[in-house]
Amino acid sequence: IFEPSQVLNALPNQFFAALVARAGQVAAEGHDVINLGQGNPDMPTPSHIVEALQRAAVDPLNHKYPPFRGHGYLKEAAAAFYKREYGVELDPQREIAILFGGKTGLVEVVQCLLNPGDTALVPDPGYPDYWSGIELARAVMEMMPLKEEHGFLPDYAAIPPETAAKVKLMFLNYPNNPTGAVADGEFFLETVRFAEKHNICVVHDFAYAAIGYEGQRPVSFLQTPGAKETGIEIYTLSKTYNMAGWRVAFAAGNASVIESLNLLQDHMYVSLFGAVQEAAAAALLGPQDCVRENVDRYEARRNTLISGLQQIGWQVEAPRGSFFAWLPVPEGYTSQSFADLLLEQAHVVVAPGIGFGAYGEGYVRIGLVSDEARLAEAVQRIAGLKLFTV
Ligand code: PLP
């Protein structure tokens, strides 16, 4: 037996693996489990993107090593996409790095910028992969509470100046997983000011970029004046185009951070399969109706779930973006005990808030990744537990 390294041992538990295992046990007992615990898009990739992959897969040029740092056409497509969608100008060579999925980039950027003992600010509750990158770099994590009364945005004024002075990097993520909050341009402006003052690199995770409700379009961090001097944005194709299995994303923004990401990747990868790069360019440059249809579908599901839960007496708010609903647990339960109750008695899997950080306690997260009929069925089963009064 070869023991894993200390760094590997120190990584936080893969919380979702435990969730999947528990749901699997209940299903194995013969129950019809409705899994709303994870964030895996349930719809297929639009066919024009799949067809682009099929065409590119038979091209012998794509059977050779792709160029280091990826094909120029994909970086140009990413730049054209930012210009078209957000009016942001990017230099494809200097300001864009192709990534093997957003998750990889989020872990890599910490290795690129932090030395052991350096400090990073992390939203709490937040996406657990931020912690993993920080652990791997042997850096120190400072939690930044996202409180409901503050719209689930960090309150920079509440961060002690001596803490802020130590911070080298901070993660943000809007539309937010898990809270469903959306940030506006004003908040990003405040972020740039805070980051400039303390010389912090902002890493904005824009995984749910396309998913805003009631006609509200989430803004890009890079639209903020000064953003390119202060940080990068990570854009994944996983959610916008239902391409989670394809593992393709890119980082955009600050040229020195982009260069560091490329440098690290030079030592680890060559770049993605050329056919995936061609398909990704087809997604970014091709017809965009599929994105609208996707968002409309999530919005219909959100409305079904939230109005259903409200009707049974659970006082919940609708998410403004992302495909998650963040719901307060009834009195007398912790997030874990409530998630356990829903799994065991209603066979509905939800993610306990504590899995996203200490400030996630008191909430559970429900993913809108099942169709409306299944969501309505989940509401009925929860109603059957008679936990709420109308
Ligand atoms: N960031 C957030 C907030 C996410 O929820 C996810 C996926 O669930 C990711 C990043 C990673 O996306 P991917 O690695 O598929 O690009």
Residues whose N, C-alpha, C, O or C-beta is under 5 A from the ligand:
A	BS01	PLP	G39 G101 G102 K103 T104 Y127 N173 N177 D205 A207 T236 S238 A244 A249
